[in-house]
Amino acid sequence: MSATVIVADDDAAIRTVVRQALTRAGYQVRLTETAAGLIKLIEDGRGDVVVTDVILPDGNGLDTIPKLLALRPGLRVIVMSAQNTLSTAVRATEQGAFDYLPKPFDLDELTRSVAVALEGRVQADTGEFGGDDSPLIGRSPAMQEVYRLIARVVPNDLTVMILGESGTGKELVARAIHEMGPRASKPFIALNMAAIPRELIESELFGHERGAFTGAATRASGKFEQAQGGTLFLDEIGDMPLEAQTRLLRVLQTGEFTAVGGTRTQRADVRIVTATNQDLLALTEAGRFREDLYYRLNVVPLSLPPLRARTEDVPALARHFLEAAAAEGLPRKILDTHAIDALRAHSWPGNVRELENLMRRLAVLERGDTITGSAVVSGLGAGLRMPGAPATGVVSVAGTDASTAGVDLGEAAATHIRRYFESFGSTLPPDGVYDRLLAEVEKPLVSACLEATGGNQLKAAKLLGMNRNTLRKKLTDLGLDPLTSRRN
């Protein structure tokens, strides 16, 4: 006999569509539109799997789950909800849901979830959670996948590796994992590997005893000791030196560490969460990252989408940043429809961090209460201008004032663009000219800055007006080898 799926939703159209999909998949389907009707069906011994909405006319579907599990332990409950937030996903898991599907969802995905639930291949995640609010914002499908994965890893101590471009919010995700998990009452300690001198990383991680090295006048605790019982977030893990990687691997293997210059072994009771915007497998092939450490850290990979892949979240994020700016004492501003259109049209190479900086800048600089589309375009242009560059487009490179050499970047660019259009005669160039011209300019610009700075990536990044990690990503995207470009 085929399995029976109970579907609880107050929307008749959704009940019909879900019933048709599950019937085609070979299941029997029982429908109800209330929490009371759902409980009655389970009391009567009906159903093998439950699919329920969160908002029901007579109650909350999430609050109903413990009652269903009390009536029938081991019952698999799949939650579907239009309240597409991280808190909803985590609370569904907390209440004992087997899976969480944000609306609108793919019917094939629902069918697969029902099949897995019936086969019993995956255990439902349960546990105690702390915190009701989440710093993560976004209802896009890309962010819903992030929420679902966070909800699954929150209740356990599995090591998580957060992957994503610079500015996507990797530390926010790490904090959410900590604050919603069982270690929430203990410390969350973050350490950026790229910001620590190589010779000090081991001391930062494990602490040091007095006299361990020149300048060590007193004993100092390291991040592992400071994070005891909590979470240690290691950002930019790809920048960790090999010698420190060896010691970190040993800690992960044994669960113990010793301070630099010390002999006393300490227990490492911490959850490890790491983050990187680099291709660690490529680094292992280049001999710059230990392969055994990579597999120790990459237990649960969690990929954060770039902002350009979830532009539907941009308005909500922008409003959030304006509200945060106002809470800090900056002028309160709102966005008009043209401003929202301009924000959605931008490609956001700096991701969420770029959007936050833009909103703060506009909150200060715009005189009126409303931010317009032209203000957004102007603000984005100001954010892209090189440091020290006048509005005319004249810029200094490698200490030489380009204006004294008679070089005007604005005019040079205009000349190049005119020649490009003239090459097509009386016809127009193919669509996509904006991205095509930007791509044509970006690679020689980055190469020129590297050449002007003698291959020093830190100086080149400063000259370009971006951080070093963003430059590294661009070197990879543009096919410029960062290893061969580094001359000093």
C-alpha positions, 0 to 999 in steps of 0.5 A: 500500500502506498504511503499517505501524506497529510497536507495542512494549509489554509490556502485551497489552491496550495492544497490542490497543487500539492495534492496533485504533485504528491498523487502523481508521485504515487502517494495517497493524500489527506487534506486539512486546513486547520491545526485541529484537523491535523491533530485529529488525523494523527490521533486517528492513526492517519498519515505517514508524513505531514506537510504543514504550513506555519500559519493556520486559521486556528494556530501556528503549525510550528507549535503543533509539531511537538503535539504531533510528535507526542502522539506519534514519536518519529513522525516526519513533519515537513514545514512550508512557510512564506515567512522566509527568515532564518528564525523561522527555519531554525524554529522549525528545526527546534520544534522537531521538523524534519525539513523546512521549505520556504514558499514558493517552493519547487514541487519536485523538491517537496516530493523529494523531501517526502521520499527521503522522510519516508525512507528515513535516510536523514535524522531530524535535527533537534536541540535547544536554541538561543536567540530569537532575532537574526542579523541575516536579512533576505528572503531570496531563494539563495538565502533560503538555502543558507537558512536551511543549512544553518538550521541543520548545523546549529544544534551540533558541533560540526566544523563549518567552513563558510565560503563567499566573496569579500563583503557577503557577511561571512562573520554574520553567519558565523555569529548566527550559528553561535548565537542560535546554538547551545554554546550561545552563553559562551564567548564568540571569538573571531580572528582574521588570519590576514590581519595578523603578522605571520610570526604572531599567529601562533601566539594569537591562537594558543597564547604564550608564556612569559619570556617565550619570545622577545617582548613577551613580558607577561603571560597572554591567553590565546583565542582558543583559551578565550573561546573556551566553551564557545565558538572560535571563528577563523576568518580568511583561513587561507592566509594562515601560514603553513607552520600554524596550519600544522599546529591547528591540525594537531589541535583538531586531532587531539583536542588539546593545545599548549601555549607558545613557550609553555609545557602545560596542555590545555583542553580545547573545548571550542566549536570551530567555524572558518571562512574564506574567499579563496579556493582552498583546493587550489591552494592545497595543489600549490602547496600553500594549504595542508590537504589534511587540514582542509578536509578537517575544516571542510566538514560542512561547507556553507556557500554565501551567495554574492549580492548580485545573485540575490538582488531582490534582497537589496531593498530590504538590506538598504532600508535596514542599513538606513535604519541602523544609521539612524539608530546611531544618530545619523539623519533618517532617510527613506528611498524612493522608487527610482533609488530602489531601481538604481540599487537593483541595477548595480552589480555590487562588486563589494557585496553587502559591505558596499551597500552598507557603506553606500547607505551610510554615505548617503545618510550623511551627504543627502540634504533631503529626507528622501534618497533619489535614484540620481543620488544613488547613481552619484553615490556609487560613482563616488565610491568607485573613484580612486583615492585622491582622484579629482572629480575631473578624472585626473589621478595620481599613480605611483607618486606622479601627478597625472595632471602635470603629464597632461593625462586626463582619464575622463577624456582618455576614456571618452576617446576610447569609447567614441572609437569603439562606437565609430568602429561599427559605422552606422550600426549600433554595437551588440547589446551588453556594451556596458559590461564589455567595455568595463571588462576591457578596461579592468584587466589592463587597469589592474595590471598597470597598478601592479606594475606601478607598485612593483607587484606589491598587492597591498599597495596596488589594492590601496591604489585601486581603492579596494581591500587586498582580498578583493584584489586577490579575487580579481586577479583570479577572475581576470586570469592574472596569477597572484603568485607571479605578480607578487614581486616583493 
